[in-house]
């Protein structure tokens, strides 16, 4: 007879689920912190031009974006294929830029207004005529801090 007897009647103990809510909340918090929500749905096609001398914007919360390019495929039937201006989630004209800049300035504190930047995201195949019109309108509104968005040039050997 053996000293150690196997007891066939013993069951495995249940898994403790006491820490499960903590794990779920940690995962939820991680997902909420690491996920970025897209603020604007692009209605124009923007393939940024390449550049060599790039610098990052410091405070993206103070940046107002103006998108210029041909409309997406689903909008081309009603708008054509000529480049259009997009402010936030809607198509706009050059005359709408003044109201856009004023509303963007009102959304910030008075001491942050001089630090605001207007970033132009222009499709690389867009003619300069519409870009010049936008820049003239920005001058009228005294939005003189303008940034052109670009992507980094890839070196070809």
N, C-alpha and C positions, 0 to 999 in steps of 0.2 A: 504494500500500500504506500502511496506517495504522500509526502508531507504537504505539498501544495495541491489543492484540489481545484479544478475549474468549476466555477458555479455557472451553470448554463442558464440559470434563471435571471441573472443580472442583465439590465438593459443599459444601453449607453445613455449618459446624462444628456439632457436637452441643451441645445446651444443657447447661451445667454444673449438676449437681444436688448439688453439694457443700454448699450452704447450705440445702437442703431440710429436713434433719432439724432444723436450728436454727429454721426458720420454723414447723415443725409443733409443736415443743415450746413455742415462744412462744405460739402460738395455744391450745394445751392449757392452759398456765399461765394465760392470760388468762381462759379459760372457767371454770377452776376457781376463780379468785379472784372473778370477777364474778357467779357463780351462787350464789343462796341456796337452800338446801334447806328445804322446808316441814317443820317439826318435828311438827306435829299435823295429822291429818286431821279436818276438822270433820264431826261427826255431827249437829250441831244447826244450825239456821238462825239466823244472827246478822246482822241489819241494824242497824248501830249508830245511835243517835240523833244528832241534830245538836247542836252546841254552839258558842258564840262564844268563850269563854275557854278555850283549849287550851294545854297545855304538853307538850313532848316528854319522854319518860323518858330519863335520862342513860345508865344502864347496863342495857341490855335483858337481859343475862345474869343479872341479879338479879331478874327479873320472873317471877312464876308466874301463869299465866293460868287463869281459871275461866270457862268458857263456859256461858251460860244462854240457852235458847231452845227453840222447838219442834223435834222431831227432823226430820232430812231426810226426804224423801219415801219412800225405801226402808226406813226404820225405823218409819214411822208405822203400818204394819199390825200390828206386834207391840207397839209402845210407846204408840200413840195420838198425839194432837196436842197434849197438854198440855206446857208447857215442862219441859225436863229439864236437869240439870246434867251437863257434860262436863268431866272432869279428864284431861288428856293425851289418850289415844286411846280412852277408854272412858266410858260413861255411869256416873254415880255418884249416890249419895244425899247428903243433907246430912251424915249420919254419917261418910261417907268423907272429908270435907274435912280432918278432924284428921289422919288418916294421910297425906294428900297433903301438907299443910303440913310435917309432921314430916320426911317423906322429902325434900322440897325443901330444907329447912334442913340436913339431913345431907349433901346433895350439895355444899354450899358450905363455905368456911372459916368458922371461928368468928367472925373479925373482920368478915366480910361479912354475917352474919345480921341485925344491926340495920339494914342498908341494904336488905334485901329488901323488895320491893313485891309485893302481890297485886293483879293487875289483873282487874277484872270486865268481861268482854265480854258484855253483855246485849242481847238483841234489844229493839228499841224498843217492841214491843207486849207484852212480858212484864209480867205483874202484879208489883207490888212485894212480894207475900207471900213468894214463893220467894227474892227478893233479900234480904229482911229475915232469913229463916231462914239464908241463907248468911253474912250479916254477923254474926249472933249466934254462929254456929259459929266464925267467924274470931276473934271476941272471946275465946271460950273458949280458943283456942289461942294467944292473945296475938299474932296477926297483925293489928296495928292500922294498918299503913301500907297503905291501900286506894286504888286508883285505878280510876276508871270510864273505859273506853275510849269514845271518841266520834269522829265525823267532823266536819270543819269545816263550819259552816253556810254555805250559798251565799246570797249577797245577791240578792234579786229586786227589780227596779226596775219 
